[in-house]
Amino acid sequence: MLNKGIREEELFAFLAEKKSADIDHDYILSSMCTIPHSVAVRAHCMFMETNLGDPGLFPGTFSLEQLLVKRLGTLYGCPDAGGYATSGGTESNIQALRLARASRSDVAEPNVIVPESAHFSFKKACDMLGLTVRPVALDLNFRMDAEMAAGLIDKNTVGMVGIAGTTEYGMVDPIARLAAIASQHDLFFHVDAAFGGLVIPFLDDPIPFDFSLPGVTTIAVDPHKMGMSTIPCGGLITRDPELLNTLNVDTPYLTVKQAYTLAGTRPGAPVVGALAVLDYLGVEGMKAVVAGCMKNTQRLIAGMETIGFARAVTPDLNVATFACPKVAVPAPWRVSWTRKNHLRTVCMPHVHADRVEAFLLAMQEHNTR
Ligand SMILES: *Cc1c(COP(=O)(O)O)cnc(C)c1O
């Protein structure tokens, strides 16, 4: 602590200087987060002091969280779905596996079926919950092999995970087939749509992944990715509106008697921001955003292949990956690398068409001569 505080101007000059060290979004191709939509920022500022961890004090804000759940449940074919706003995909996935575990509390040595493409949040979840992971191999297009998954189910299996929009390759697992397998075995089936949940419904030809498939139990979706909300806002949506109550603990001294959330104090601001974007844009607006991102993805793939870097796979969503050595990417561009060492880019809303062209030009110049 400073003993004596400093002047506000001095303080903010210091903060601004530090902020200028952050990477300019113009060069960020590696992130699933983006610049928040202006209506999200405006809503966020309006709800800055709200705490959803004590909803009795903020009934208005709480009703907006419920409206967000309603919007997402309806989008996913289940208007009466339950759910709540989490801090992101990690919390949603942890909570989903807690629910899966709780659904089979009789099992002493529980396991879960998870594809090899899973986000690392499942490692955290399984570690905390004492769940053994049964990894499922991927097919040549980096999608989970559904028949192999079926073969891994045994009497100790408490749940299965499918991914609708993998973090590394933007692939959608065969969710319809997996949902049918889950139904057959009466198994808890969680769909991790942290990324794809606000992309797939707005594609010209949506891939089935949601509650329209009877076997799907829960869905994770991150408004702070393609939903363009402020950070942090995730969502866990449950087909059964009562399901989350199985996680209830008593909460003395709060305005509510029980809570099923993982976090205690929870910001209302980004949650209202998320709702604001969905209501401001509507389905038509979201379709336009997604169409733009998909178009840029296709242009990026075509341009990279012209330069000589082949795609790793044709993605279902706006993630483009390439066979490309690390030295081929010039500064200050920020891309990332998959576990299989493919160059990975995500065409988020801030990656406008002119930024794709600028990147392609930089790649061209850096790699010819
Ligand atoms: C981003 C992502 C997560 C993790 O979300 P956080 O908001 O970073 O916690 C989980 N699963 C998938 C598929 C993701 O893309």
The ligand as an ORCA input file, in Angstrom:
! r2SCAN-3c Opt
* xyz 0 1
  C     -13.453    -20.776    -23.985
  C     -13.921    -22.152    -23.756
  C     -14.066    -22.645    -22.451
  C     -13.608    -21.872    -21.233
  O     -14.278    -20.679    -21.077
  P     -13.727    -19.541    -20.093
  O     -14.733    -18.462    -20.277
  O     -12.353    -19.168    -20.590
  O     -13.700    -20.088    -18.723
  C     -14.600    -23.900    -22.309
  N     -14.955    -24.640    -23.368
  C     -14.819    -24.196    -24.639
  C     -15.252    -25.058    -25.782
  C     -14.286    -22.935    -24.879
  O     -14.123    -22.512    -26.136
*
